[in-house]
Amino acid sequence: MMQIHRIKSNHTYHRQKILHCYNCQQYNDHTAINCPNKDKPICFRCGLNHPYNSNCQNKICCAHCRQEHMAGNPSCPNKIEERNKRNEELKLKNAHLQFQQQQQKSLPSVWTEKSYEHLTSIYSPNTETINANEKDNMITIADISMKLDILMTKVDEISIKQLKTNKIVEKLHCTIYSCRQEIDQIRNFVFDTISPYLRELGDSFFIKCKTAEKDRLRTLHTSFKEKLEDHNKTIVVVAQSNTASNTTLNEVNC
């Protein structure tokens, strides 16, 4: 009667790489190169039906679980489920291979054990060496897959930080634009309203005042008029520069 032996596996299962199509975002079926849905792309960033665009301004949303992360994120519940399925399949495959190897070792034979080992060493490859090579290859692939997952996570984090930085810069531009408008309004009021008024007031007062007072105020009055004319010339240049800058800031939709 054939005895059934319980097989104990000492393999350590590493994080498995999940096949991921970056066009339609489907798992474990095909890659983007062979995607059958090339005319129906899904955005890797927002999960909507349009090709992936690094400048996509839509809200970040996973195409699989609809949470706030990009598709393929290692913490995605759907990706974790797919990885668990892959690990289970790998465990079953390894267990089946080990069971077959155990059965081959326990088969009865008319040959002596020494003769059997001698013949198998001549006519068959060294299974221990093959298994060791396969194990090394599996470990190498698992390490590469894990590093790729870590890299993708870093890319997601950098993309999110870049979006936050862009929003902060846009907000800063809008604040600068608003402050510049207020400064322009104050400057225009001072030089278009207050300064001409003071100039006319000074001229009227200068005409009516006595000779002694004229001599005392003449220097101040002349200096005020000269500085006002110099400021008016400077304002024209600054206004032209601000117009060009405001045009650039308007493009930020402030």
KETOR-850678 format. One record per atom (N, C-alpha, C): atom name; x, y, z. Coordinates in nm, 2 decimals. Layout:
// KETOR-850678
  atomo      px      py      pz
     CA       X       Y       Z
...
// end
This chain:
// KETOR-850678
  atomo      px      py      pz
      N    0.09   -0.12    0.00
     CA    0.00    0.00    0.00
      C    0.09    0.13    0.00
      N    0.05    0.22   -0.08
     CA    0.13    0.34   -0.10
      C    0.11    0.43    0.03
      N    0.21    0.47    0.09
     CA    0.20    0.56    0.20
      C    0.21    0.71    0.15
      N    0.12    0.79    0.21
     CA    0.12    0.93    0.18
      C    0.20    1.00    0.29
      N    0.30    1.07    0.24
     CA    0.39    1.15    0.33
      C    0.35    1.29    0.33
      N    0.35    1.35    0.45
     CA    0.33    1.50    0.46
      C    0.46    1.57    0.42
      N    0.44    1.66    0.33
     CA    0.56    1.74    0.28
      C    0.57    1.87    0.36
      N    0.68    1.89    0.41
     CA    0.71    2.02    0.48
      C    0.80    2.10    0.39
      N    0.75    2.22    0.36
     CA    0.82    2.31    0.27
      C    0.90    2.42    0.36
      N    1.02    2.44    0.32
     CA    1.11    2.54    0.39
      C    1.13    2.66    0.31
      N    1.06    2.67    0.20
     CA    1.08    2.78    0.11
      C    1.03    2.91    0.18
      N    1.09    3.02    0.15
     CA    1.05    3.15    0.19
      C    0.99    3.22    0.07
      N    0.86    3.26    0.08
     CA    0.80    3.32   -0.04
      C    0.81    3.47   -0.04
      N    0.88    3.52   -0.14
     CA    0.90    3.66   -0.15
      C    0.79    3.73   -0.22
      N    0.79    3.86   -0.20
     CA    0.69    3.94   -0.27
      C    0.69    3.92   -0.42
      N    0.58    3.88   -0.47
     CA    0.58    3.85   -0.62
      C    0.54    3.97   -0.70
      N    0.60    3.98   -0.82
     CA    0.57    4.09   -0.91
      C    0.44    4.06   -0.98
      N    0.35    4.16   -0.98
     CA    0.22    4.14   -1.04
      C    0.22    4.20   -1.18
      N    0.18    4.12   -1.28
     CA    0.17    4.17   -1.42
      C    0.07    4.28   -1.42
      N    0.11    4.39   -1.48
     CA    0.02    4.51   -1.47
      C    0.02    4.58   -1.61
      N   -0.09    4.60   -1.67
     CA   -0.10    4.67   -1.80
      C   -0.12    4.82   -1.76
      N   -0.03    4.90   -1.81
     CA   -0.04    5.05   -1.77
      C   -0.12    5.12   -1.88
      N   -0.19    5.05   -1.96
     CA   -0.28    5.12   -2.06
      C   -0.43    5.11   -2.01
      N   -0.47    4.98   -1.98
     CA   -0.61    4.96   -1.93
      C   -0.61    4.92   -1.78
      N   -0.49    4.92   -1.71
     CA   -0.47    4.89   -1.57
      C   -0.52    4.75   -1.52
      N   -0.52    4.66   -1.61
     CA   -0.56    4.52   -1.58
      C   -0.45    4.44   -1.52
      N   -0.47    4.36   -1.42
     CA   -0.37    4.28   -1.35
      C   -0.36    4.14   -1.41
      N   -0.24    4.08   -1.41
     CA   -0.22    3.94   -1.44
      C   -0.28    3.89   -1.57
      N   -0.28    3.97   -1.67
     CA   -0.33    3.92   -1.80
      C   -0.24    3.95   -1.92
      N   -0.20    4.07   -1.92
     CA   -0.11    4.12   -2.04
      C   -0.04    4.25   -2.00
      N    0.05    4.29   -2.09
     CA    0.12    4.41   -2.07
      C    0.07    4.52   -2.16
      N    0.12    4.64   -2.14
     CA    0.07    4.75   -2.23
      C    0.10    4.73   -2.37
      N    0.21    4.66   -2.40
     CA    0.25    4.64   -2.54
      C    0.14    4.56   -2.62
      N    0.09    4.45   -2.55
     CA    0.00    4.36   -2.60
      C   -0.15    4.39   -2.56
      N   -0.17    4.51   -2.51
     CA   -0.31    4.54   -2.46
      C   -0.41    4.54   -2.57
      N   -0.52    4.46   -2.55
     CA   -0.63    4.45   -2.65
      C   -0.72    4.57   -2.64
      N   -0.70    4.66   -2.53
     CA   -0.79    4.78   -2.51
      C   -0.71    4.91   -2.53
      N   -0.63    4.91   -2.64
     CA   -0.54    5.03   -2.66
      C   -0.63    5.15   -2.69
      N   -0.75    5.13   -2.75
     CA   -0.84    5.24   -2.78
      C   -0.92    5.28   -2.67
      N   -0.91    5.22   -2.55
     CA   -0.99    5.25   -2.43
      C   -0.89    5.26   -2.31
      N   -0.80    5.36   -2.32
     CA   -0.70    5.37   -2.21
      C   -0.77    5.42   -2.08
      N   -0.71    5.39   -1.97
     CA   -0.75    5.44   -1.84
      C   -0.63    5.50   -1.77
      N   -0.65    5.62   -1.72
     CA   -0.54    5.70   -1.67
      C   -0.48    5.64   -1.55
      N   -0.35    5.62   -1.54
     CA   -0.27    5.56   -1.44
      C   -0.29    5.64   -1.31
      N   -0.31    5.78   -1.32
     CA   -0.32    5.87   -1.21
      C   -0.46    5.89   -1.15
      N   -0.55    5.92   -1.24
     CA   -0.69    5.95   -1.18
      C   -0.79    5.84   -1.21
      N   -0.76    5.74   -1.29
     CA   -0.85    5.63   -1.31
      C   -0.96    5.66   -1.41
      N   -0.96    5.77   -1.48
     CA   -1.06    5.81   -1.57
      C   -1.02    5.76   -1.71
      N   -1.12    5.76   -1.80
     CA   -1.09    5.70   -1.94
      C   -1.02    5.81   -2.03
      N   -0.89    5.82   -2.01
     CA   -0.81    5.90   -2.10
      C   -0.67    5.85   -2.08
      N   -0.58    5.87   -2.19
     CA   -0.44    5.83   -2.17
      C   -0.37    5.90   -2.06
      N   -0.27    5.83   -2.00
     CA   -0.20    5.89   -1.89
      C   -0.13    6.01   -1.93
      N   -0.14    6.12   -1.85
     CA   -0.07    6.24   -1.87
      C   -0.01    6.29   -1.74
      N    0.12    6.32   -1.75
     CA    0.19    6.36   -1.63
      C    0.14    6.49   -1.57
      N    0.07    6.57   -1.66
     CA    0.02    6.70   -1.61
      C   -0.13    6.69   -1.58
      N   -0.18    6.57   -1.57
     CA   -0.32    6.55   -1.54
      C   -0.36    6.62   -1.40
      N   -0.46    6.70   -1.41
     CA   -0.50    6.78   -1.29
      C   -0.62    6.72   -1.21
      N   -0.66    6.61   -1.26
     CA   -0.77    6.54   -1.19
      C   -0.73    6.49   -1.05
      N   -0.82    6.46   -0.97
     CA   -0.79    6.41   -0.83
      C   -0.74    6.27   -0.85
      N   -0.63    6.24   -0.77
     CA   -0.57    6.11   -0.77
      C   -0.67    6.00   -0.72
      N   -0.69    5.90   -0.80
     CA   -0.78    5.80   -0.77
      C   -0.74    5.66   -0.83
      N   -0.74    5.56   -0.75
     CA   -0.70    5.43   -0.81
      C   -0.81    5.37   -0.90
      N   -0.77    5.32   -1.01
     CA   -0.87    5.26   -1.11
      C   -0.92    5.13   -1.06
      N   -0.87    5.07   -0.95
     CA   -0.91    4.94   -0.90
      C   -1.00    4.95   -0.78
      N   -0.95    5.02   -0.68
     CA   -1.02    5.03   -0.55
      C   -1.08    5.17   -0.52
      N   -1.06    5.27   -0.61
     CA   -1.11    5.40   -0.61
      C   -1.06    5.48   -0.48
      N   -0.95    5.44   -0.42
     CA   -0.90    5.51   -0.31
      C   -0.80    5.62   -0.36
      N   -0.75    5.70   -0.27
     CA   -0.66    5.81   -0.31
      C   -0.52    5.77   -0.33
      N   -0.49    5.69   -0.43
     CA   -0.35    5.66   -0.47
      C   -0.36    5.62   -0.61
      N   -0.24    5.62   -0.68
     CA   -0.23    5.58   -0.82
      C   -0.25    5.43   -0.84
      N   -0.29    5.39   -0.96
     CA   -0.30    5.25   -0.99
      C   -0.17    5.18   -0.97
      N   -0.17    5.06   -0.92
     CA   -0.05    4.98   -0.90
      C    0.03    5.01   -0.77
      N   -0.03    5.09   -0.68
     CA    0.03    5.12   -0.55
      C    0.04    4.99   -0.47
      N    0.16    4.96   -0.41
     CA    0.18    4.84   -0.34
      C    0.08    4.82   -0.22
      N    0.02    4.93   -0.17
     CA   -0.07    4.93   -0.06
      C   -0.22    4.91   -0.10
      N   -0.24    4.91   -0.24
     CA   -0.37    4.89   -0.29
      C   -0.43    4.76   -0.25
      N   -0.55    4.75   -0.19
     CA   -0.62    4.63   -0.15
      C   -0.63    4.53   -0.27
      N   -0.66    4.58   -0.39
     CA   -0.68    4.49   -0.50
      C   -0.54    4.43   -0.54
      N   -0.44    4.51   -0.54
     CA   -0.31    4.46   -0.57
      C   -0.26    4.36   -0.47
      N   -0.29    4.38   -0.34
     CA   -0.25    4.29   -0.24
      C   -0.32    4.16   -0.26
      N   -0.45    4.16   -0.29
     CA   -0.53    4.04   -0.32
      C   -0.47    3.97   -0.44
      N   -0.44    4.04   -0.55
     CA   -0.38    3.97   -0.66
      C   -0.24    3.90   -0.62
      N   -0.16    3.97   -0.54
     CA   -0.03    3.92   -0.50
      C   -0.05    3.79   -0.42
      N   -0.15    3.80   -0.33
     CA   -0.18    3.68   -0.24
      C   -0.22    3.56   -0.33
      N   -0.31    3.59   -0.43
     CA   -0.34    3.48   -0.52
      C   -0.22    3.42   -0.59
      N   -0.13    3.51   -0.64
     CA   -0.01    3.47   -0.70
      C    0.08    3.38   -0.61
      N    0.09    3.42   -0.48
     CA    0.17    3.35   -0.39
      C    0.11    3.21   -0.36
      N   -0.03    3.20   -0.35
     CA   -0.09    3.07   -0.33
      C   -0.07    2.98   -0.45
      N   -0.08    3.04   -0.57
     CA   -0.05    2.96   -0.69
      C    0.10    2.90   -0.69
      N    0.19    2.99   -0.65
     CA    0.33    2.95   -0.64
      C    0.35    2.84   -0.54
      N    0.28    2.86   -0.42
     CA    0.29    2.75   -0.32
      C    0.24    2.62   -0.37
      N    0.13    2.62   -0.43
     CA    0.07    2.49   -0.48
      C    0.17    2.43   -0.59
      N    0.22    2.51   -0.67
     CA    0.31    2.46   -0.77
      C    0.44    2.40   -0.71
      N    0.50    2.47   -0.61
     CA    0.61    2.42   -0.55
      C    0.58    2.29   -0.47
      N    0.47    2.29   -0.40
     CA    0.43    2.17   -0.33
      C    0.41    2.05   -0.42
      N    0.35    2.07   -0.54
     CA    0.33    1.97   -0.64
      C    0.46    1.91   -0.69
      N    0.56    2.00   -0.71
     CA    0.69    1.96   -0.76
      C    0.76    1.88   -0.65
      N    0.75    1.92   -0.53
     CA    0.82    1.85   -0.42
      C    0.75    1.71   -0.40
      N    0.62    1.71   -0.42
     CA    0.55    1.58   -0.40
      C    0.60    1.48   -0.51
      N    0.61    1.53   -0.63
     CA    0.66    1.45   -0.74
      C    0.80    1.40   -0.72
      N    0.88    1.48   -0.66
     CA    1.02    1.44   -0.63
      C    1.02    1.34   -0.52
      N    0.94    1.35   -0.42
     CA    0.93    1.26   -0.31
      C    0.88    1.12   -0.36
      N    0.79    1.12   -0.45
     CA    0.73    1.00   -0.51
      C    0.84    0.93   -0.59
      N    0.92    1.00   -0.67
     CA    1.02    0.94   -0.75
      C    1.13    0.88   -0.66
      N    1.16    0.94   -0.55
     CA    1.26    0.88   -0.46
      C    1.21    0.75   -0.39
      N    1.07    0.74   -0.37
     CA    1.02    0.63   -0.30
      C    0.97    0.52   -0.39
      N    0.99    0.53   -0.52
     CA    0.94    0.42   -0.61
      C    1.02    0.29   -0.59
      N    0.95    0.17   -0.59
     CA    1.03    0.05   -0.57
      C    1.10    0.01   -0.70
      N    1.21   -0.06   -0.70
     CA    1.29   -0.09   -0.82
      C    1.36   -0.22   -0.80
      N    1.37   -0.29   -0.91
     CA    1.45   -0.42   -0.91
      C    1.59   -0.40   -0.90
      N    1.63   -0.28   -0.92
     CA    1.78   -0.24   -0.91
      C    1.81   -0.22   -0.77
      N    1.93   -0.24   -0.74
     CA    1.98   -0.21   -0.61
      C    1.99   -0.05   -0.60
      N    1.99    0.00   -0.48
     CA    2.00    0.14   -0.46
      C    2.12    0.20   -0.52
      N    2.23    0.13   -0.51
     CA    2.36    0.18   -0.56
      C    2.36    0.18   -0.71
      N    2.31    0.07   -0.77
     CA    2.30    0.07   -0.92
      C    2.21    0.18   -0.97
      N    2.09    0.19   -0.90
     CA    1.99    0.29   -0.94
      C    2.06    0.43   -0.94
      N    2.13    0.47   -0.83
     CA    2.19    0.60   -0.82
      C    2.30    0.62   -0.93
      N    2.37    0.50   -0.96
     CA    2.47    0.51   -1.06
      C    2.42    0.54   -1.20
      N    2.30    0.47   -1.23
     CA    2.24    0.49   -1.37
      C    2.18    0.63   -1.38
      N    2.11    0.67   -1.28
     CA    2.04    0.80   -1.28
      C    2.15    0.91   -1.29
      N    2.26    0.89   -1.23
     CA    2.37    1.00   -1.24
      C    2.42    1.01   -1.38
      N    2.42    0.89   -1.45
     CA    2.47    0.89   -1.59
      C    2.37    0.95   -1.69
      N    2.24    0.90   -1.68
     CA    2.14    0.93   -1.78
      C    2.05    1.04   -1.75
      N    2.05    1.10   -1.63
     CA    1.96    1.21   -1.60
      C    2.04    1.32   -1.53
      N    1.99    1.44   -1.55
     CA    2.06    1.56   -1.49
      C    2.05    1.56   -1.34
      N    2.14    1.63   -1.28
     CA    2.14    1.64   -1.13
      C    2.02    1.73   -1.09
      N    1.92    1.66   -1.03
     CA    1.80    1.74   -0.99
      C    1.82    1.84   -0.88
      N    1.92    1.80   -0.79
     CA    1.95    1.89   -0.68
      C    2.01    2.02   -0.73
      N    2.10    2.01   -0.83
     CA    2.16    2.13   -0.89
      C    2.05    2.21   -0.96
      N    1.96    2.14   -1.04
     CA    1.85    2.21   -1.11
      C    1.76    2.29   -1.01
      N    1.72    2.22   -0.90
     CA    1.64    2.28   -0.80
      C    1.70    2.40   -0.74
      N    1.83    2.38   -0.71
     CA    1.91    2.49   -0.65
      C    1.91    2.61   -0.74
      N    1.93    2.59   -0.87
     CA    1.94    2.70   -0.97
      C    1.80    2.76   -0.98
      N    1.69    2.68   -0.98
     CA    1.56    2.73   -0.99
      C    1.53    2.82   -0.87
      N    1.57    2.77   -0.75
     CA    1.55    2.85   -0.63
      C    1.62    2.98   -0.63
      N    1.75    2.98   -0.68
     CA    1.82    3.10   -0.69
      C    1.76    3.20   -0.79
      N    1.71    3.15   -0.90
     CA    1.64    3.23   -1.00
      C    1.51    3.29   -0.94
      N    1.44    3.21   -0.87
     CA    1.32    3.26   -0.81
      C    1.35    3.37   -0.71
      N    1.45    3.35   -0.63
     CA    1.49    3.45   -0.53
      C    1.53    3.58   -0.60
      N    1.61    3.57   -0.71
     CA    1.66    3.69   -0.78
      C    1.54    3.76   -0.84
      N    1.44    3.69   -0.90
     CA    1.32    3.75   -0.96
      C    1.24    3.82   -0.86
      N    1.23    3.75   -0.74
     CA    1.15    3.81   -0.63
      C    1.22    3.94   -0.58
      N    1.35    3.94   -0.57
     CA    1.42    4.06   -0.53
      C    1.40    4.18   -0.62
      N    1.41    4.14   -0.75
     CA    1.39    4.25   -0.86
      C    1.25    4.30   -0.85
      N    1.15    4.21   -0.83
     CA    1.01    4.26   -0.83
      C    0.99    4.35   -0.70
      N    1.05    4.31   -0.59
     CA    1.03    4.39   -0.47
      C    1.09    4.53   -0.49
      N    1.21    4.53   -0.56
     CA    1.28    4.66   -0.58
      C    1.19    4.75   -0.68
      N    1.13    4.68   -0.78
     CA    1.05    4.75   -0.87
      C    0.93    4.81   -0.80
      N    0.87    4.73   -0.71
     CA    0.75    4.78   -0.63
      C    0.79    4.90   -0.55
      N    0.91    4.89   -0.48
     CA    0.96    5.01   -0.40
      C    0.98    5.13   -0.49
      N    1.04    5.11   -0.61
     CA    1.06    5.22   -0.70
      C    0.93    5.28   -0.75
      N    0.83    5.20   -0.78
     CA    0.70    5.25   -0.82
      C    0.64    5.34   -0.70
      N    0.66    5.29   -0.58
     CA    0.60    5.36   -0.47
      C    0.67    5.50   -0.45
      N    0.81    5.50   -0.47
     CA    0.88    5.63   -0.47
      C    0.83    5.72   -0.58
      N    0.81    5.66   -0.70
     CA    0.76    5.75   -0.81
      C    0.63    5.81   -0.78
      N    0.54    5.73   -0.71
     CA    0.41    5.78   -0.67
      C    0.42    5.89   -0.57
      N    0.51    5.87   -0.47
     CA    0.53    5.98   -0.37
      C    0.59    6.10   -0.43
      N    0.68    6.09   -0.53
     CA    0.74    6.21   -0.59
      C    0.64    6.28   -0.67
      N    0.55    6.21   -0.74
     CA    0.45    6.27   -0.82
      C    0.35    6.35   -0.73
      N    0.31    6.29   -0.62
     CA    0.22    6.36   -0.53
      C    0.29    6.48   -0.47
      N    0.41    6.47   -0.43
     CA    0.48    6.59   -0.38
      C    0.50    6.70   -0.48
      N    0.52    6.65   -0.61
     CA    0.53    6.75   -0.72
      C    0.40    6.83   -0.74
      N    0.29    6.75   -0.73
     CA    0.16    6.82   -0.75
      C    0.13    6.92   -0.63
      N    0.17    6.88   -0.51
     CA    0.15    6.97   -0.40
      C    0.24    7.09   -0.41
      N    0.37    7.07   -0.46
     CA    0.46    7.18   -0.48
      C    0.40    7.28   -0.58
      N    0.35    7.22   -0.69
     CA    0.29    7.31   -0.80
      C    0.18    7.39   -0.75
      N    0.09    7.33   -0.66
     CA   -0.02    7.41   -0.61
      C    0.03    7.52   -0.52
      N    0.14    7.49   -0.44
     CA    0.19    7.60   -0.35
      C    0.25    7.71   -0.43
      N    0.32    7.67   -0.54
     CA    0.38    7.78   -0.62
      C    0.28    7.86   -0.69
      N    0.17    7.80   -0.74
     CA    0.06    7.87   -0.80
      C   -0.01    7.96   -0.70
      N   -0.03    7.91   -0.58
     CA   -0.09    8.00   -0.48
      C    0.00    8.12   -0.45
      N    0.13    8.09   -0.44
     CA    0.23    8.20   -0.42
      C    0.23    8.30   -0.53
      N    0.22    8.26   -0.65
     CA    0.21    8.35   -0.77
      C    0.08    8.44   -0.76
      N   -0.03    8.37   -0.72
     CA   -0.15    8.45   -0.71
      C   -0.14    8.55   -0.60
      N   -0.08    8.52   -0.49
     CA   -0.06    8.61   -0.38
      C    0.02    8.73   -0.42
      N    0.13    8.70   -0.49
     CA    0.22    8.81   -0.54
      C    0.14    8.90   -0.64
      N    0.06    8.84   -0.73
     CA   -0.02    8.91   -0.82
      C   -0.12    9.00   -0.75
      N   -0.18    8.95   -0.64
     CA   -0.28    9.03   -0.57
      C   -0.21    9.15   -0.50
      N   -0.09    9.12   -0.44
     CA   -0.02    9.23   -0.37
      C    0.03    9.33   -0.47
      N    0.07    9.29   -0.58
     CA    0.12    9.38   -0.69
      C    0.00    9.48   -0.73
      N   -0.12    9.42   -0.75
     CA   -0.23    9.50   -0.79
      C   -0.26    9.61   -0.68
      N   -0.26    9.57   -0.55
     CA   -0.28    9.66   -0.45
      C   -0.18    9.77   -0.44
      N   -0.05    9.73   -0.46
     CA    0.06    9.83   -0.46
      C    0.04    9.93   -0.58
      N    0.00    9.88   -0.70
     CA   -0.02    9.96   -0.81
      C   -0.14   10.06   -0.79
      N   -0.24   10.01   -0.72
     CA   -0.35   10.10   -0.69
      C   -0.31   10.22   -0.60
      N   -0.23   10.18   -0.50
     CA   -0.19   10.28   -0.40
      C   -0.09   10.38   -0.47
      N    0.00   10.33   -0.55
     CA    0.09   10.42   -0.62
      C    0.02   10.51   -0.72
      N   -0.08   10.46   -0.79
     CA   -0.15   10.54   -0.88
      C   -0.23   10.65   -0.81
      N   -0.29   10.61   -0.69
     CA   -0.36   10.71   -0.62
      C   -0.27   10.82   -0.57
      N   -0.15   10.79   -0.52
     CA   -0.06   10.89   -0.47
      C   -0.01   10.98   -0.58
      N    0.03   10.92   -0.69
     CA    0.09   11.00   -0.80
      C   -0.01   11.06   -0.89
      N   -0.13   11.01   -0.91
     CA   -0.23   11.06   -1.00
      C   -0.32   11.16   -0.93
      N   -0.34   11.14   -0.79
     CA   -0.44   11.23   -0.72
      C   -0.37   11.31   -0.62
      N   -0.30   11.25   -0.52
     CA   -0.24   11.33   -0.41
      C   -0.13   11.43   -0.46
      N   -0.04   11.37   -0.54
     CA    0.07   11.46   -0.58
      C    0.03   11.58   -0.67
      N   -0.06   11.56   -0.77
     CA   -0.10   11.68   -0.84
      C   -0.18   11.78   -0.75
      N   -0.25   11.73   -0.66
     CA   -0.33   11.82   -0.57
      C   -0.23   11.90   -0.48
      N   -0.13   11.83   -0.43
     CA   -0.03   11.91   -0.35
      C    0.05   12.01   -0.43
      N    0.07   11.97   -0.56
     CA    0.15   12.06   -0.65
      C    0.07   12.19   -0.67
      N   -0.06   12.17   -0.70
     CA   -0.15   12.29   -0.73
      C   -0.16   12.37   -0.60
      N   -0.18   12.30   -0.49
     CA   -0.19   12.37   -0.36
      C   -0.07   12.45   -0.33
      N    0.05   12.39   -0.36
     CA    0.17   12.46   -0.33
      C    0.19   12.58   -0.42
      N    0.15   12.56   -0.55
     CA    0.16   12.68   -0.64
      C    0.07   12.79   -0.60
      N   -0.05   12.77   -0.56
     CA   -0.14   12.87   -0.51
      C   -0.09   12.94   -0.39
      N   -0.04   12.86   -0.30
     CA    0.00   12.91   -0.17
      C    0.13   13.00   -0.20
      N    0.22   12.95   -0.29
     CA    0.34   13.02   -0.32
      C    0.31   13.16   -0.38
      N    0.21   13.17   -0.46
     CA    0.18   13.30   -0.52
      C    0.13   13.40   -0.42
      N    0.05   13.35   -0.32
     CA   -0.02   13.44   -0.23
      C    0.07   13.47   -0.11
      N    0.17   13.40   -0.08
     CA    0.25   13.42    0.04
      C    0.34   13.54    0.02
      N    0.39   13.59    0.13
     CA    0.48   13.71    0.13
      C    0.62   13.67    0.08
      N    0.70   13.78    0.05
     CA    0.83   13.76   -0.01
      C    0.92   13.68    0.08
      N    0.92   13.71    0.21
     CA    1.01   13.64    0.30
      C    0.97   13.49    0.30
      N    0.84   13.46    0.30
     CA    0.80   13.32    0.31
      C    0.83   13.25    0.17
      N    0.82   13.33    0.06
     CA    0.85   13.27   -0.07
      C    1.00   13.23   -0.08
      N    1.09   13.31   -0.02
     CA    1.23   13.27   -0.02
      C    1.26   13.15    0.06
      N    1.18   13.13    0.17
     CA    1.20   13.02    0.26
      C    1.15   12.89    0.19
      N    1.03   12.90    0.12
     CA    0.97   12.78    0.06
      C    1.01   12.75   -0.08
      N    1.08   12.85   -0.14
     CA    1.12   12.83   -0.28
      C    1.19   12.70   -0.31
      N    1.29   12.68   -0.22
     CA    1.38   12.56   -0.24
      C    1.30   12.43   -0.23
      N    1.21   12.42   -0.12
     CA    1.13   12.31   -0.10
      C    1.03   12.28   -0.21
      N    0.97   12.39   -0.26
     CA    0.87   12.38   -0.37
      C    0.94   12.33   -0.50
      N    1.05   12.39   -0.53
     CA    1.12   12.35   -0.65
      C    1.17   12.20   -0.64
      N    1.22   12.16   -0.52
     CA    1.26   12.02   -0.50
      C    1.14   11.92   -0.52
      N    1.03   11.96   -0.46
     CA    0.91   11.87   -0.47
      C    0.87   11.85   -0.62
      N    0.87   11.96   -0.70
     CA    0.82   11.95   -0.84
      C    0.92   11.87   -0.92
      N    1.05   11.88   -0.89
     CA    1.15   11.80   -0.97
      C    1.14   11.66   -0.93
      N    1.13   11.62   -0.80
     CA    1.12   11.48   -0.77
      C    0.99   11.42   -0.82
      N    0.88   11.50   -0.82
     CA    0.76   11.45   -0.87
      C    0.77   11.41   -1.02
      N    0.84   11.50   -1.10
     CA    0.86   11.47   -1.24
      C    0.95   11.34   -1.26
      N    1.05   11.33   -1.18
     CA    1.14   11.21   -1.19
      C    1.06   11.08   -1.16
      N    0.97   11.09   -1.05
     CA    0.89   10.97   -1.02
      C    0.79   10.94   -1.13
      N    0.74   11.04   -1.19
     CA    0.64   11.01   -1.30
      C    0.71   10.94   -1.42
      N    0.84   10.97   -1.45
     CA    0.91   10.90   -1.55
      C    0.94   10.76   -1.51
      N    0.97   10.74   -1.38
     CA    1.00   10.60   -1.34
      C    0.88   10.51   -1.34
      N    0.76   10.57   -1.31
     CA    0.64   10.50   -1.30
      C    0.60   10.44   -1.44
      N    0.63   10.51   -1.54
     CA    0.60   10.47   -1.68
      C    0.68   10.34   -1.71
      N    0.81   10.33   -1.67
     CA    0.89   10.22   -1.70
      C    0.85   10.10   -1.61
      N    0.82   10.13   -1.48
     CA    0.77   10.02   -1.39
      C    0.64    9.96   -1.44
      N    0.55   10.05   -1.48
     CA    0.42   10.01   -1.52
      C    0.43    9.91   -1.64
      N    0.52    9.94   -1.74
     CA    0.54    9.86   -1.85
      C    0.59    9.72   -1.81
      N    0.69    9.72   -1.71
     CA    0.74    9.59   -1.66
      C    0.63    9.51   -1.59
      N    0.55    9.58   -1.51
     CA    0.44    9.51   -1.44
      C    0.34    9.45   -1.53
      N    0.32    9.52   -1.64
     CA    0.22    9.47   -1.73
      C    0.26    9.34   -1.79
      N    0.39    9.33   -1.82
     CA    0.44    9.20   -1.88
      C    0.44    9.09   -1.77
      N    0.47    9.13   -1.64
     CA    0.47    9.03   -1.54
      C    0.33    8.98   -1.51
      N    0.23    9.08   -1.51
     CA    0.09    9.05   -1.48
      C    0.04    8.95   -1.59
      N    0.08    8.97   -1.71
     CA    0.03    8.88   -1.82
      C    0.08    8.74   -1.79
      N    0.20    8.73   -1.74
     CA    0.25    8.59   -1.71
      C    0.18    8.53   -1.59
      N    0.15    8.61   -1.49
     CA    0.07    8.56   -1.37
      C   -0.07    8.53   -1.41
      N   -0.13    8.60   -1.50
     CA   -0.27    8.57   -1.54
      C   -0.28    8.44   -1.61
      N   -0.17    8.39   -1.67
     CA   -0.17    8.26   -1.73
      C   -0.18    8.15   -1.62
      N   -0.15    8.18   -1.50
     CA   -0.16    8.08   -1.39
      C   -0.31    8.08   -1.34
      N   -0.40    8.16   -1.40
     CA   -0.54    8.16   -1.37
      C   -0.56    8.21   -1.22
      N   -0.49    8.32   -1.19
     CA   -0.51    8.38   -1.06
      C   -0.64    8.46   -1.06
// end
